[in-house]
Amino acid sequence: MAKTRSASEKAKLAKQQIAYRQLKITPRQALLRLDVMAISVFRDVRIALSAEAVLEEGNAIVRKDPYKPRPSSYEAVSNSLLINLAMSLARLFDEGTRHWHPDNRHTASIPMMLRLVQFPSVCEAVSRKARRWLPNDFHLADDNEAACRKAIAKALAAYKSVAGNPAGRGLVKRLKNIRDARMAHNLPFKRQGSQPTYNGLFVLADVARVVADECRLAVHGMSQSLEDFEDIERRHGAEFWRAAFGNGQGSDIGGNTNL
């Protein structure tokens, strides 16, 4: 049975939620954090996409021919890739401890990064910085600012596709529960509920890829296609599994295998 909150607890929660929607740091401080966050998130997304691409290619070979003899280390390698993918995504969508104000959490993640750029004062600061991407080409300042604002909007829209609906929020919650109970800790007596599927993890990876790409552009003025990086990693993964299996070809799959 769900616990009923008292009037004082409800008032305290409401006050806390209002405080969380307020920015406790200056726009300049937010810019400094975004400089670090955008790089850290971009790096973690590369790790996740690499694991996802190689995992997809291995699964594709198995699904194409389920009776094909597998290398003796197939399960060990696949499980390691899966854990790496899940841990990277859990880190990327982590909101940090709820006991602290978001500005005091110092968590480099997608929710914390996008929370900052949603504040008008921070968005303005990032956009003004974008005008100086090419200091010797002043005539491009307006175009650069527009590109920055567009990138921020695309990143927010991508994240909203997960955070803005119950299914997406449930997926992130299940991933967090698995990380806490099975990967970061060993809590066999904690009720874990349903597990994320491969498809669920791939959806989060796609969202993370868009957010990381767009925020890298908005914050640093750098355009580095993570989609191209994923394609390269997929080709490398196909080469690896062909060597491991002896032959066979990898391709995209859409399985619903549980984590």
URVEN-V639533 format. One record per helix or strand of 2 or more residues. SS is the DSSP state (~ for helix, > for strand). FROM is the first residue (numbers start at 0). TO is the last residue. If there is no record, write none. Layout:
# URVEN-V639533
SS FROM TO
SS FROM TO
This chain:
# URVEN-V639533
~ 6 19
~ 26 63
~ 73 91
~ 101 103
~ 109 117
~ 119 129
~ 137 162
~ 165 182
~ 197 219
~ 225 244
